[in-house]
Amino acid sequence: METLHHLSSVQVTGIVILFIGIALRYWVNRRRFYRTNSTGVQLFGSYSKKVAFTIFEKLIKLLGLIMVIFGLLITLMEWSNQTHDRNVAQRSHHNRTIR
């Protein structure tokens, strides 16, 4: 649990964005699964619903993918910055103790 105290607000934001993106993609795939019949064909009430839902779901899946990538990038960049800052601080502390 100690590692949770070392997470910055930027990392938490990145993780939240990542999970929201995963949840959006899961939601769309689940909707498609339950709309599929035993032969693997998706069932729609009308042609216009098929077109509308297909476009809507593609946009949501794209948004989810963008959020997953963005969340990963934010989290990893902040982690890299924190690691770099810690290394710089350790080197400067080490240099002060040598002098």
C-alpha positions, 0 to 999 in steps of 0.5 A: 500500500505504500506505493499508492502514497507515491502516486502523483495526481497526474498518474492517478488521472492517467490511470483513471483515463486508461480505465475509462477507455478500457471500460468504453471498449468493453461496453461496446464489445459487450453490446455487440456480443449480446446483439449477435444471434447463434449464427454470429449475425448481429440483429438490428430492428431496422437498417437505420438503427444498424447504420447509426449504432455501427457508426456510434460504436466505432466512434466510441471504440476509437475514443476508448482506444485514444483514452487507453493510449493517452492514459498510458502515455501520461502515466508512463511519462510522469513515472519517468519524470519522477524517476529522473527527479529522484535520481538527480536528487540522489546524485546531488545529495551524494555530491554534497556528502562527498565534498 
